[in-house]
Amino acid sequence: MCLRRLPWLCGALLMASCTKPPPSRVPEAGLPPVRLDFRPPVDRSITERAQTARTVERGGERKTEAVEMTTVARFTPVENGWQLTQTVSRAGLSQDGTTVPTRMDAVLSRFPLQVRLAADGAFVKVGNAGEGLVALRAAAPAGQDLGALEAFWSPEAVEERTRREWEAKYGGLFQRNLTVGQHTWAVDRLSLPEGEIVYLLERTVTGTQLTDQGDALVLGLRCLEALPEEPPAELQEVFQDAGAPVLTPGVTCEGEQVVARGHFVPLRRTLTVRAQVAGAAWTLASQTKLEMLEEAR
């Protein structure tokens, strides 16, 4: 899940593998349609570790920034749906391998994100979007000019980022039969110093996998450079719902997403996005892994 995006990331903290090597997948030809229902574990805590690295090559120079974060999430049944509450237990920033002091922990620890979801897993709203700005101001030294950080943590920005991230990972997957080779899509965005990049993410069902959490659905991830000349109706709807944005030329990406099917448990997600913007070559590599599923305290 990892519904957290830091100012220089704006879209990157997602999932990597479990600690054990994954078993062999079910052969594609032998996989019947599978259904991914939204049945999150109740009264369980989902602990995930997320790592994201952003590398830029410009004028012969190469610089890398990395964020590492541990999050704990719980699902609670509420009227007509669910509440997802996510807290951050640890966060750190490094530049070219050197740890950089940051108030990131102080802000995130004050802001347990609360996301309202429908019974079928559809995003509804962030219940406490305004608390991000409150946490930022409480953590900052008196008199500091927060500038762009206040815009980043504004209620509108928190709501939009959280919605977009949830839909990029799970939109169109729940409550339906899925077959090998079937595609679902999402429009996502990343903010860079040179400007925003917009890309169309395509998720393809590649098989199933037996994991510690039971049977899991495996999806391959890639970017489309442009909308096909005759897009499927579902893709056209997703694109129009996102405002029919102009896609950034030349964006490429590859990755994999694995989600347990018995109870909805995100097991891993890796994604590497590459883009050329204003003469700079950007690579954003993110991965998240399930570390623990335990009785909630």
Secondary structure by P-SEA (a helix, b strand, c coil): cccccccccccccbbbbccccccccccccccccccccccccccbbbbbbbbbbbbbbcccbbbbbbbbbbbbbbbbbcccbbbbbbbbccccccccccccccaaaaaaaaccbbbbbccccccccccccaaaaaaaaaaccccccaaaaaaaacaaaaaaaaaaaaaacccccccccccccbbbbbbbbbbcccbbbbbbbbbbbcccccccccbbbbbbbbbbccccccccaaaaaaaaaaccccccccccccbbbbbbcccccccbbbbbbbbbcccbbbbbbbbbbbccccccc
